[in-house]
Amino acid sequence: MKLNRAITEKIARLSKLNFNENELEEIQQDLQHMIGFVEKLNELDTTGVAPLTHIATHATAPREDVAYGSISIDQALHNAPDSKDRYFTVPKVINNNS
């Protein structure tokens, strides 16, 4: 499969991502490399290979569900890089200007 500019722009739009011209070109190349890798995997003969649903061959035993005491708000915020009132504060990561 060959990606063209229109498909790359559509993927960016559907992902709600904005790229300048250089970034869009780089993204298109990266996506093309990913598609090439998957196409290469499709060339493998997997006849007789059972599909995996988990990497581990054994089940993990669940641990006992035990409730423990919690720490105070002051203790929780003690090493926080930034906090306001009784809450952690983090930088804004979502831009509403779409």
N, C-alpha and C positions, 0 to 999 in steps of 0.2 A: 504494500500500500504506500502510495506517495502522498505526502501532505502538501497541500498548496496554501497559499496565503489566506484564501477565504476560509478554509477549514480551521487554520490556526487562529484567525480572528474570531471565528464563531466559538471555538473552545474557550478562548479568553473571555468573550462576552458572557457565555453561559457560566463561567467560573467567577464572574464579577471581578475580573482582574483587568487592570489597565497597564499597557506597556507602550513605551516609546518605540520608534522604528528599530533601533538597535536591539532592544530587549525582545521585540517580537521575532526578529530574525534568529536570535539565540534560542528562544523558546521553540521555534519551529525546528531548528536543528536538533535540539535535545529530544523533542517528541519523535522526530524521525529516527533517531538512534534507538529510542525505546521500542518503537514499532519494529525496527529491524531486528532487535534482540528477540522479541516475541516471535517474529516470523522464523528466526533461526531455530528457536525451540520447537516450533511446529514441524521442523524437518526430522526430529528425533523419532525413531521407531519405538513406540511404547506398547507394542503388542505384548500381551501377557503381564503387563505391569499394572497391579491393582492401584486404583486411585487412593490417595491419602486424604483423610479428613483431619488428622492430627499428626504432628511431627513425632511426638513421643509415642513409643510402642506400649507404654504401660499407663494405667490410670493413676492419677494423683489422688492420694487419700485425703479427704477433706479433714481439716483440723477441727478440734472442738471449738464451738462458738461460745466464747466466754466474754462477758462484759467486764471492762476494767474502768476504774475511775478516770476522769478526764482532768485536764489541766485548766488553770484559770485563764481568763482572757489576757491578763497581764503577762503570764508566762508564754502564751501563744504568740503574742505580739512583741515579745522581748527582742528577738533577733530579726524582726521584720524590717526590710529596708525602708519601708514607708507605711504609715498607718494614719488613719483619721478617726477620731472618736474611738470606737471599739471594733474597727474594721481594717483589714488589709487594704491598701490602695495599690493599684497596678496601672501602668500606662494604658491609654486608650488604644485598642487594636482594630476597631471597626470604624470605618468612615461611612457615614450615611449619605454622602454626596455621590450618588450613582448616576 
